[in-house]
């Protein structure tokens, strides 16, 4: 694909960073491409009055007029010229990506991307510029509704894709394999094909190559958007090198996929419109009016969208609270039931051991004169075994007591509890996971604290379980400290695991964020813990101590009262 690309292309680079601009100019010079540089939007507009570049690369965050606004300005005033535009930014977020594509950019790329990926993107856009020049001035098809073909072997994802794209006003058809897709493409015309890169039999790469080879024999040559579940540079390179016009991951927000489709369709529509100069002028005028109207509408609905996003966030938070609370309440009821069922036979056994001991004592006293030394030794051995049995029963009773402490999980009332007993009860339930873990309890404070017992137990359960997961199957150590500092009751849990990378700390308490493998964690534990401690007017922080591992620190006010807590859970 690269061999057919000319080396005398001109690129306009709009970038305010001298370092970034010099790097890109050197990179493009190695490819034989000419680079014009502008550091502001105003300077770029001045250059565009004198030169006609094949590609414009815009920094999203320019001083003064932003890159997206400059992109809109270029599209509105192109006067029949259709430059390829690549938005280049340091911020890799779906919102910025959607904003860039909606402004009229043909593509979007993060500045952190490898140089090889950048060159692939630039070559693809330059190839489209050559196609634009070759097809200019030939025929006219007029404006029409876009026809799309979605190709994926997953019925559920295919149905979802067809529904979402249809809601965007497109005519969408579906194919669940490569041969079926090629047959439809041969018989009917499509503007864009959304193609899964991995399919049984004929994969997306082979289908894309076949479409490129068929070329003018097709009733309408479609643009190809490659879809993949594996978002990595090698997959992107394979897709673009096979002839795809764009590449996007399936995990991306569906709005990003739809924005990329719209960007491709804009490109396709302009190519078709270039076939007739009069239709081209009408289309440019319509696009300008639509862009201005859209800009006005966006300004009007932005505030409403923010309200909807906030409402959606609260609904998700409430849902996760309800699910987790129901699970913990069920666990508390189960534990309480087991403790009750065990307590009855334990009391019966303990009472019988006591009676047997008394009867052995009476038997020994009455028959002492008639017993041989061997028989006396047997009676003494029986006494010792009964004593050991009663000691074991006492240990079981102690465990039952701790289980009853934990069974307060379904309590919602606010009262004073013994924090040390709560910690012991949680450790008891988790002891099957810490066979090779040493637990060091450094309790230096008064154990009593005013709080909601069930919610505090949830926090302790989540943090201690995470600490054990961080250590894994290796021998390790968990240190639990309690203290009172300047009106705060402090609980610190430190593990000897791998620690928490600085990059993910800001997201650690976000709902559904998890670093565990798929199926091993829901990403709700720390988010709920953060919400509970915040409702208690407290704080929860994570640190990486000098000795390694991670340390979670919880602080709750000592003077906390029921009236001070504003709804521990949303109603």
PyMOL commands that set and color helices and strands:
alter all, ss='L'
color gray80, all
select helices_A, chain A and resi 2-4+18-30+41-48+67-76+94-102+115-135+155-166+178-187+204-217+233-241+254-273+277-370+373-410+419-429+431-433+453-471+502-505+525-535+562-564
alter helices_A, ss='H'
color red, helices_A
select strands_A, chain A and resi 10-14+34-38+55-59+84-89+107-110+147-151+171-175+192-196+223-228+246-249+414-418+437-443+448-452+476-485+488-495+539-543+551-557
alter strands_A, ss='S'
color yellow, strands_A
deselect
rebuild
show_as cartoon
